[in-house]
Amino acid sequence: MVKLIKEIPNTIIEKDHNHYGKNKSALDGERVRDIERVRNVVIICPRKHDKTKLLDSLLPSRGTGARAEEEGAGESWDLSFCYDMQVGNVQKDDHTFFINIIDSPGHADAPSKATSALTLADGAILLVDEGVSLHQGGLIKHAVSERIRTVLSLNILDSWLYRSIDDGEEVYQGLFQAIKNINEVMESYDDKLLGDLTFSPEKGTVAFTSMSYGWGFTLTSFSKMLAPLFQLDEAFIRKKIWGDNFFDMKTMTWTSKNTGSPSCLRGFIHFCYKPIMEIIGYCMNNKRKELWRKLEQACVIFKEDDRKATGKELFKLAMQSWLPVSKALIGMVITHLPSPEKAQEYRAESLYKGPLNDRFACAVKKCDSSGPLLVYTSKMIQSQDKRRFGVVARVFSGIIRTGMEVQIIGPKNLVQNRGLQRQKIEDILVWEGRKQCQVQDARPGDIIVLFSHDESLPYNVTLTNIENTYAYPIRAMNLVLENAEPIEDTTFNPLLDDGKMGPLTVPYSVYNDLFLYQREGIHWLWNMHQNHLPGAILADDMGLGKTRQVCSFLRGLFHTNLIKNAIVVAPASVVDQWVPEFFNVGIKNVKMFTTAKTHGQNLNIIRKQGGVLLTTYGVFQRNWKEIEISDGDEELWDYVIMDEGHRAKPGWKNF
């Protein structure tokens, strides 16, 4: 038994001792250069809306002041922010940590999108609500193979509210079983260097979260409150408020078994569950005086407008102020996920494809800014002004600067200057919140966006100094390259010729990036094309990623010289999303017909040179005579694609 040193109140609410600070602008003053205080984290989450809520919780409007500008910023989820947090008892003048959050698609249109995102990260947040999905399981497997450490966000606190659970023991057993089920999945993977891969609330690697209401906690949240009262170490307290540890309020003692006394409760129930349920009761029963008193104990001050809230909205505001989910998640990221310097030391052998004793491997292992340049490009991204395309990249060694000429190393031109290309870096951008800000250079551990002078840089390649002709590339996960390397041909023909038309040739790099059902979708589209059918409706039977299937099909038609041009009509809210999809499959001549200043010029370019014209339903309806789908018997467009085709009105004869 462990006896309590001094009496404690029935309800404990954490006071803010400024242990955690506010979110800060990523570029407040000089950028964070201490590599120990950088974290590169990927989110593994199957559902897009949960991921959106997670990111919104990490970037509250009062933190970065960037939310207004972020609306409509596009599909990129990547973001960066600074956070103040003192770790342990180490006294430093600056407690600022720089955190890069990297998106990993949930149900990705292509498997390489998800896996290449992992190459940028050193750690991961696994967001689970209904067990580990098949897609998440695959990403976890690849994350382990690349030695990416993971923490868990167990997003099931909402069930407390929806099911009105008032039995603390039932809540604890539900949480315990959920973690046990997830750990059974983690135990199926093994890496001796990473060690134990399972999640443990006692160690602080599990956050219990409610993304819908924006609150959550780790056991660390409560151990910080209790440690001074017990005059014991926080780690010791964390063990006491999880597992078979019971506290008796009358005797003020801990036991390993429930004594049967009404005053003897499991530590988690007494010190975590009951305080939360007390706040819920105050909010739902409109006991405002009691609520204000408890929150004032935690130095939580409500704005006058917030005090007018009632019911669930009042509860949401109270819990976000007391136990914000951002504090729980960021605390786990900073404490339990590695810095680039620490991670690259043990990840070098899985990252670098060349000899592990050459100077490039040594530079990666040391995260050496004075070593040779090695930058991995992960995915293509559209600039926020919609005028150009760049690539999201990570610096593994060396320093990349604006104006620098770099050498491009892909999976096929490994060494000896075989087919190496050079491009000049025009701009380097970093994220500030979800905005992109220009910088002059980037160093090891930085997540950046690169733009070149001439054309867009390729993704899934390695950039190095122009004199480094013997460098090997950073490999973009074993899954992607093992499939791609043995293929020497530039194209792959998956479709049979039935004698009606010549075969359709789809570049192997495009075809290999598709799931099996997406390849079947291209077969079906090709059959429609061969039989000269007037049109087709792509519905749910096509599966996820219909945009990718259409773009890949058109790529094959262009590649085989079967068509010259196509037009895509899409809602204004999604028309921009088509551009990177076309670029990803290699269709570069894509023009927008959306603004009066440029649409005439862009239309003429596509008519003469061929390519894809993108427009919206509203613009098309107003300018259909200029676009002209047909001129008498002559078809001016080989293909017309209508995204969300139900928006086309029946009266549109010309369509």
C-alpha positions in Angstrom: 0.0 0.0 0.0 1.0 3.6 -0.6 -0.3 6.1 1.8 -1.2 9.6 0.8 1.0 12.3 2.2 -1.7 14.9 2.6 -5.4 15.1 2.1 -6.7 15.8 -1.4 -10.0 17.2 -2.6 -12.7 15.0 -4.2 -12.3 16.7 -7.5 -8.9 17.7 -9.0 -8.6 20.2 -11.9 -5.2 21.0 -13.3 -4.0 24.5 -13.0 -2.1 26.0 -15.9 1.5 26.5 -14.7 2.6 27.5 -18.2 4.2 24.0 -18.6 2.8 24.1 -22.1 2.8 27.3 -24.0 0.7 28.7 -26.8 1.0 27.9 -30.5 3.3 30.4 -32.1 4.0 31.6 -35.5 6.5 29.3 -37.2 8.5 32.3 -38.3 8.3 34.4 -35.1 11.9 35.7 -35.0 14.5 33.3 -36.3 13.4 29.8 -37.5 14.0 27.0 -35.1 17.5 25.7 -35.9 18.0 23.4 -32.9 17.4 20.0 -34.6 16.6 18.5 -31.2 13.5 20.6 -31.1 12.1 19.6 -34.5 9.4 16.9 -34.9 8.2 15.5 -38.3 5.0 13.7 -37.7 2.6 11.9 -40.1 -1.1 11.3 -39.3 -2.4 7.8 -39.9 -6.2 8.2 -40.0 -8.8 6.4 -42.2 -11.4 9.1 -42.2 -10.9 12.5 -43.7 -13.2 14.4 -41.3 -11.5 13.1 -38.2 -8.2 14.2 -39.6 -9.6 17.6 -40.4 -10.8 18.0 -36.8 -7.4 16.9 -35.5 -5.6 19.5 -37.6 -8.0 22.2 -36.6 -7.5 21.4 -33.0 -3.7 21.7 -33.4 -4.1 25.1 -35.1 -6.8 27.0 -33.1 -7.5 30.5 -34.5 -6.2 32.1 -31.3 -2.9 30.3 -31.8 -1.6 31.2 -35.3 -4.1 33.7 -36.5 -4.0 31.9 -39.9 -7.4 30.3 -40.1 -9.1 33.0 -42.2 -6.5 32.7 -44.8 -6.6 28.9 -44.7 -10.1 28.5 -45.9 -10.1 27.1 -49.4 -6.4 26.7 -49.3 -6.7 23.4 -51.2 -6.3 19.8 -50.4 -2.9 19.8 -48.8 -3.1 18.9 -45.2 0.6 19.6 -44.5 1.2 22.3 -41.9 3.8 23.5 -39.4 3.7 25.3 -36.1 5.7 26.2 -33.1 4.8 25.2 -29.6 6.4 26.1 -26.2 6.9 23.2 -23.8 9.5 22.5 -21.2 10.6 18.9 -21.2 11.5 17.4 -17.9 13.7 19.5 -15.6 16.0 20.7 -18.3 16.3 24.4 -18.1 16.7 26.2 -21.4 16.2 29.7 -22.5 14.0 28.6 -25.4 11.4 25.8 -25.0 10.0 26.3 -28.5 9.5 23.1 -30.6 8.9 23.2 -34.3 6.4 20.6 -35.4 5.7 19.5 -39.0 2.5 17.6 -39.6 2.5 15.5 -42.8 -0.7 14.1 -44.3 -1.0 10.5 -45.2 -4.1 9.8 -47.3 -6.8 7.7 -45.6 -8.3 5.8 -48.5 -5.6 7.0 -51.0 -6.3 6.9 -54.7 -2.8 5.4 -55.1 -0.8 3.4 -52.6 2.4 5.3 -53.2 0.8 8.5 -52.0 0.4 7.1 -48.5 3.7 5.3 -48.3 5.9 8.1 -49.7 4.4 10.5 -47.1 5.9 8.2 -44.4 9.4 8.8 -45.8 9.2 12.4 -44.7 8.3 11.6 -41.1 10.1 10.3 -38.1 7.0 9.7 -36.0 3.3 9.1 -36.4 0.0 9.7 -34.7 -2.3 6.7 -35.1 -5.9 8.0 -34.8 -8.3 5.1 -34.1 -12.0 5.1 -33.2 -13.4 1.7 -34.3 -10.3 -0.5 -34.4 -7.3 -0.5 -36.8 -8.6 -0.5 -40.4 -7.0 -2.6 -43.1 -5.5 0.5 -44.7 -4.1 1.7 -41.4 -2.7 -1.8 -40.7 -0.8 -1.6 -44.0 0.6 1.9 -43.2 1.6 0.8 -39.7 3.5 -2.2 -41.2 5.4 0.1 -43.6 6.0 2.6 -40.8 7.6 -0.1 -38.6 9.7 -1.3 -41.6 11.0 2.3 -41.9 11.4 2.6 -38.1 8.9 5.3 -37.6 7.8 5.5 -33.9 4.0 5.8 -33.2 1.8 7.2 -30.5 -2.0 6.5 -30.2 -5.0 8.8 -30.2 -7.9 6.7 -29.0 -10.8 8.7 -30.3 -13.7 7.1 -28.4 -14.5 9.6 -25.7 -17.6 10.7 -27.7 -19.2 7.4 -26.8 -19.4 8.6 -23.2 -21.7 11.3 -24.2 -23.8 9.5 -26.8 -24.4 6.4 -24.6 -24.7 8.4 -21.4 -22.4 6.0 -19.5 -22.5 6.7 -15.8 -20.6 3.5 -14.8 -16.9 4.4 -14.4 -15.8 0.8 -14.3 -17.6 0.1 -17.6 -15.8 3.1 -19.2 -12.4 1.9 -17.9 -12.9 -1.6 -19.2 -14.0 -0.3 -22.6 -10.9 1.8 -22.9 -8.7 -1.0 -21.6 -10.1 -3.5 -24.1 -9.7 -1.0 -27.0 -6.0 -0.5 -26.3 -5.5 -4.3 -25.9 -7.1 -4.9 -29.3 -4.8 -2.3 -31.0 -1.8 -3.7 -29.2 -2.5 -7.1 -30.5 -2.1 -5.7 -34.0 1.1 -3.9 -33.0 2.5 -7.1 -31.5 2.3 -8.7 -35.0 5.1 -6.4 -36.1 8.6 -6.6 -34.9 11.7 -4.4 -35.0 14.5 -5.2 -32.5 15.9 -1.7 -32.8 12.6 0.1 -32.0 11.8 -2.3 -29.2 8.3 -2.5 -27.7 5.8 -1.2 -30.3 2.7 -1.4 -28.1 0.9 1.6 -26.6 0.8 2.2 -22.9 -1.2 4.9 -21.1 1.2 4.6 -18.1 4.1 5.5 -20.3 2.1 8.4 -21.8 1.9 7.1 -25.4 -1.9 7.0 -25.4 -4.2 10.0 -25.6 -7.9 9.6 -25.0 -9.6 12.1 -27.3 -12.9 13.5 -28.5 -12.2 15.1 -31.9 -15.8 16.2 -32.2 -15.7 18.3 -29.1 -12.0 19.2 -29.3 -10.8 17.8 -25.9 -8.7 15.0 -24.7 -6.1 13.9 -22.2 -3.2 11.6 -21.4 -2.5 10.2 -18.0 0.2 12.7 -17.9 -2.4 15.4 -17.8 -3.7 14.2 -14.5 -0.4 12.9 -13.1 0.9 16.5 -13.2 -1.9 17.6 -10.9 -1.6 14.7 -8.5 2.2 14.4 -8.2 2.5 17.5 -5.9 -0.3 16.3 -3.7 1.2 12.8 -3.3 4.7 14.2 -3.3 5.6 11.4 -5.7 7.1 11.2 -9.2 4.8 11.8 -12.1 5.7 8.4 -13.7 4.8 6.6 -10.5 1.5 8.4 -10.4 0.7 7.5 -14.0 1.1 3.8 -13.0 -1.3 4.3 -10.1 -4.1 5.8 -12.2 -4.2 3.0 -14.7 -4.5 -0.8 -14.2 -5.5 -2.6 -11.0 -4.7 0.2 -8.6 -7.5 1.4 -6.2 -7.7 4.4 -3.9 -9.8 4.6 -0.7 -10.9 8.1 0.1 -11.5 7.3 3.8 -8.2 5.7 4.6 -6.3 7.8 2.0 -4.4 4.7 0.8 -3.7 2.8 -2.5 -4.2 -0.9 -2.8 -3.8 -3.4 -5.6 -7.3 -4.9 -5.1 -10.7 -3.4 -4.5 -11.5 -3.7 -0.8 -15.2 -3.7 -1.5 -15.7 -0.4 0.4 -17.9 2.2 -1.3 -15.1 4.7 -0.8 -12.6 2.4 -2.6 -12.5 3.1 -6.4 -10.1 2.4 -9.2 -7.5 5.1 -9.5 -8.6 6.0 -13.1 -12.2 6.3 -12.0 -11.5 8.5 -9.0 -8.9 10.9 -10.5 -9.8 11.0 -14.2 -13.4 9.8 -14.8 -15.2 11.5 -11.9 -13.8 15.0 -12.4 -14.8 14.9 -16.1 -18.3 13.6 -15.3 -18.6 16.3 -12.7 -18.0 19.0 -15.4 -20.5 17.3 -17.7 -23.1 17.4 -14.9 -22.5 21.1 -14.2 -22.9 21.9 -17.9 -25.9 19.7 -18.6 -27.8 20.8 -15.5 -26.9 24.5 -15.9 -25.1 24.7 -12.6 -23.0 27.7 -13.7 -21.7 28.9 -10.3 -20.3 25.4 -9.5 -18.8 25.2 -13.0 -17.2 28.7 -12.9 -15.7 27.8 -9.4 -14.1 24.6 -10.6 -12.8 26.2 -13.8 -11.4 29.1 -11.9 -9.4 26.7 -9.8 -7.7 25.7 -13.1 -7.2 29.4 -14.0 -9.6 28.9 -16.9 -11.4 32.2 -17.6 -14.4 32.2 -19.9 -15.1 35.1 -22.2 -18.3 36.9 -21.6 -19.8 35.6 -24.9 -18.8 32.0 -24.0 -20.6 32.2 -20.7 -23.9 32.5 -22.6 -23.6 28.9 -24.0 -25.7 26.1 -22.6 -25.8 22.3 -22.7 -23.4 20.5 -25.0 -21.9 23.8 -26.4 -21.1 24.9 -22.8 -19.5 21.5 -22.1 -17.5 21.8 -25.4 -16.1 25.2 -24.4 -15.4 24.1 -20.8 -13.5 20.9 -21.9 -11.6 22.7 -24.6 -10.4 25.2 -22.1 -9.6 22.7 -19.4 -8.3 19.7 -21.4 -7.6 20.8 -24.9 -6.8 17.9 -27.2 -3.9 19.9 -28.7 -2.1 19.8 -25.4 -2.5 16.0 -25.1 -1.4 15.3 -28.6 1.5 17.8 -28.8 2.7 16.7 -25.4 2.9 13.1 -26.7 4.6 14.2 -29.9 7.3 16.2 -28.2 8.0 13.7 -25.4 7.7 10.4 -27.2 8.5 10.9 -30.9 12.1 11.5 -32.0 13.8 14.5 -33.5 15.3 14.1 -37.0 18.8 13.9 -35.5 17.9 11.0 -33.3 15.7 9.3 -35.9 18.1 9.4 -38.8 20.8 7.8 -36.7 18.8 4.5 -36.7 16.8 5.1 -39.9 19.8 5.7 -42.2 20.1 2.0 -43.3 16.4 1.9 -44.3 16.5 5.4 -45.9 19.6 5.4 -48.0 19.9 3.0 -50.9 23.6 3.0 -51.3 26.5 1.6 -49.3 26.1 2.4 -45.6 29.8 3.5 -45.2 29.9 6.1 -48.0 29.9 9.8 -47.2 26.2 10.2 -48.1 25.0 7.6 -45.7 27.2 9.0 -43.0 25.8 12.5 -43.6 22.2 11.1 -43.4 23.0 9.2 -40.2 24.5 12.3 -38.5 21.8 14.7 -39.9 24.8 16.7 -41.1 24.2 20.2 -42.5 27.8 20.4 -43.6 27.7 17.2 -45.6 26.6 16.5 -49.2 23.0 17.5 -50.1 20.4 14.8 -50.1 16.7 15.9 -50.4 13.8 13.5 -51.0 10.7 14.8 -52.9 7.5 13.1 -51.9 4.6 14.6 -53.8 3.4 17.3 -56.1 1.6 20.3 -54.7 0.0 23.4 -56.2 1.1 26.8 -55.0 -1.4 28.7 -53.0 -1.7 31.3 -55.7 -2.7 28.4 -58.1 -0.1 29.5 -60.7 2.6 26.8 -60.5 3.4 23.4 -59.1 6.1 22.4 -56.6 7.1 19.3 -54.7 6.9 18.6 -50.9 10.4 17.5 -49.8 12.5 16.8 -46.8 16.2 17.6 -46.4 18.2 14.6 -45.0 21.6 16.2 -45.2 23.4 19.3 -46.5 21.8 22.7 -47.1 19.6 23.5 -50.1 19.4 27.2 -51.1 17.4 29.4 -53.4 19.2 29.6 -56.8 21.1 26.4 -56.3 21.4 24.0 -59.2 20.6 20.4 -58.1 21.0 17.0 -59.7 18.0 14.7 -59.9 18.5 11.0 -59.0 15.6 8.6 -59.6 15.2 4.9 -59.0 16.5 4.0 -62.5 19.6 6.2 -62.7 21.2 5.2 -59.5 24.9 5.8 -60.1 27.5 6.8 -62.7 25.6 9.8 -64.1 23.1 7.6 -66.0 20.4 9.9 -67.4 20.9 12.5 -64.6 18.9 15.7 -64.9 19.6 19.1 -63.5 17.3 21.9 -62.4 17.7 25.2 -60.7 15.8 25.9 -57.5 13.7 29.0 -57.8 11.9 29.2 -54.5 11.9 27.4 -51.1 8.8 27.6 -49.0 8.0 26.4 -45.5 4.6 26.2 -43.8 3.5 28.7 -41.2 0.3 27.1 -40.0 -1.3 26.2 -43.4 0.2 29.1 -45.2 3.4 28.9 -47.1 6.2 31.4 -46.5 9.4 31.9 -48.5 12.8 31.2 -47.0 16.3 31.3 -48.4 17.6 27.9 -47.4 16.6 24.7 -45.7 18.6 22.3 -43.5 18.4 18.7 -42.3 15.0 17.8 -40.8 13.2 20.6 -42.6 9.9 19.9 -44.5 9.7 22.3 -47.5 8.1 23.0 -50.8 10.5 23.4 -53.8 9.9 25.2 -57.1 12.2 25.1 -60.0 12.8 27.8 -62.7 11.7 25.8 -65.7 9.2 23.0 -65.1 7.9 21.3 -62.0 10.4 19.1 -60.2 9.6 15.4 -60.2 8.5 13.7 -57.1 9.7 10.4 -55.6 13.3 11.3 -56.5 16.4 12.5 -54.7 18.1 15.9 -55.2 21.8 16.3 -54.6 24.6 18.7 -55.4 25.6 18.7 -59.1 29.0 17.3 -58.4 27.7 14.3 -56.6 27.3 12.0 -59.6 27.9 8.9 -57.5 25.1 9.4 -54.9 22.4 6.9 -54.4 18.8 8.0 -53.8 16.7 8.1 -50.7 14.3 5.2 -51.2 10.6 6.0 -51.0 9.5 2.9 -49.0 10.4 -0.6 -50.1 6.8 -1.2 -51.3 7.1 1.4 -54.1 10.6 0.8 -55.4 10.6 -2.9 -55.3 7.7 -2.9 -57.7 9.2 -0.3 -60.0 12.9 -1.1 -60.3 12.7 -4.4 -62.3 10.7 -2.7 -65.1 13.0 -1.2 -67.7 10.3 -0.4 -70.3 8.7 3.0 -70.2 5.2 1.7 -70.9 3.1 -1.2 -69.9 0.2 -2.5 -72.0 -2.4 -4.0 -69.7 -5.3 -4.0 -72.2 -6.0 -6.5 -75.0 -6.6 -5.6 -78.6 -9.9 -6.9 -79.8 -9.3 -6.0 -83.4 -11.5 -2.9 -83.4 -8.8 -0.5 -82.5 -5.1 -0.4 -81.7 -4.2 -1.3 -78.1 -4.2 1.3 -75.4 -0.7 1.8 -73.9 -0.6 3.2 -70.4 2.8 4.2 -68.9 3.9 1.7 -66.4 4.6 4.4 -63.8 0.9 5.3 -64.0 -0.6 1.8 -64.2 1.6 0.5 -61.3 0.3 3.3 -59.1 -3.3 2.0 -59.2 -5.2 -0.4 -57.1 -6.5 -3.5 -58.8 -10.1 -2.3 -58.9 -8.9 1.0 -60.4 -7.1 -1.0 -63.2 -10.3 -2.8 -63.8 -12.0 0.6 -64.1 -9.6 1.5 -66.9 -10.4 -1.8 -68.7 -14.1 -0.9 -68.5 -13.5 2.7 -69.8 -11.4 1.3 -72.7 -14.2 -1.1 -73.6 -16.6 1.8 -73.8 -14.2 3.7 -76.0 -13.6 0.7 -78.3 -17.3 0.2 -78.8 -17.9 3.9 -79.7 -20.5 4.2 -77.0 -21.7 7.9 -76.6 -21.0 8.2 -72.9 -20.7 6.6 -69.5 -21.7 7.3 -65.9 -19.1 6.6 -63.3 -20.8 5.7 -60.1 -20.0 3.9 -56.8 -19.2 0.7 -58.6 -16.0 2.3 -59.8 -14.8 2.5 -56.2 -12.8 5.2 -54.6 -10.5 7.3 -56.8 -12.7 7.9 -59.9 -10.7 11.0 -60.6 -7.5 9.0 -60.7 -9.0 6.4 -63.0 -10.2 9.1 -65.4 -6.9 10.8 -65.5 -5.0 7.6 -66.0 -7.3 6.6 -68.8 -6.9 9.9 -70.5 -3.1 9.6 -70.0 -3.2 6.3 -72.0 -5.3 7.9 -74.7 -2.9 10.8 -75.1 0.2 8.5 -74.8 -1.2 6.3 -77.6 -2.1 9.3 -79.8 -5.8 8.4 -79.8 -7.0 11.8 -78.7 -5.8 15.4 -78.9 -7.8 17.3 -76.3 -10.4 16.9 -73.5 -12.4 19.2 -71.4 -13.3 18.8 -67.7 -16.3 20.6 -66.2 -16.3 20.5 -62.4 -17.9 22.4 -59.5 -15.8 25.5 -58.5 -15.0 24.0 -55.1 -13.1 21.0 -56.6 -11.9 22.1 -60.1 -8.4 22.9 -58.7 -8.1 19.4 -57.4 -8.0 18.0 -61.0 -4.7 19.8 -61.8 -2.3 17.8 -59.6 -4.1 14.6 -60.5 -3.3 15.2 -64.2 0.2 16.2 -63.3 0.7 13.0 -61.3 -0.1 10.9 -64.3 2.1 12.9 -66.6 -0.4 15.2 -68.4 1.4 18.5 -68.2 -0.5 20.7 -70.7 -3.5 21.5 -68.4 -5.1 25.0 -68.7 -7.8 26.7 -66.6 -10.8 28.3 -68.2 -12.1 30.0 -65.1 -11.2 33.7 -65.3 -11.9 36.3 -68.0 -8.3 37.5 -68.2 -6.8 34.2 -69.3 -9.6 31.9 -70.5 -9.4 32.9 -74.1 -5.7 32.5 -74.4 -5.8 29.1 -72.6 -8.6 27.9 -74.8 -6.6 28.6 -77.9 -3.5 26.9 -76.5 -5.5 23.7 -75.9 -7.2 23.9 -79.3 -3.9 24.2 -81.1 -1.4 22.2 -78.9 -3.7 19.7 -77.4 -4.2 18.9 -73.7 -6.9 19.3 -71.1 -9.1 22.4 -70.4 -10.5 22.8 -66.9 -13.6 24.9 -66.3 -16.6 25.2 -63.9 -20.3 24.7 -64.5 -21.0 28.3 -64.0 -18.3 29.5 -66.4 -19.3 26.9 -69.0 -22.9 28.0 -68.9 -22.0 31.6 -69.4 -19.4 30.9 -72.2 -20.7 27.8 -73.9 -20.7 29.5 -77.4 -17.0 30.3 -77.0 -16.1 26.8 -75.9 -18.2 25.0 -78.5 -18.4 21.3 -77.9 -19.1 20.7 -81.6 -19.2 22.7 -84.9 -21.8 21.0 -87.1 -20.6 17.4 -87.7 -17.1 18.1 -86.4 -16.4 17.3 -82.8 -14.0 19.9 -81.3 -13.4 18.0 -78.1 -12.4 14.3 -78.0 -13.6 13.8 -74.5 -15.9 15.7 -72.1 -15.7 14.8 -68.4 -18.4 16.1 -66.1 -17.4 15.9 -62.4 -20.6 15.6 -60.3 -22.5 15.4 -63.5 -25.9 15.7 -61.8 -25.2 19.5 -61.7 -25.7 19.7 -65.5 -29.1 21.1 -66.1 -31.5 19.3 -68.5 -32.0 22.5 -70.6 -28.3 22.6 -71.6 -28.8 21.5 -75.2 -25.3 22.5 -76.2 -23.8 20.3 -73.5 
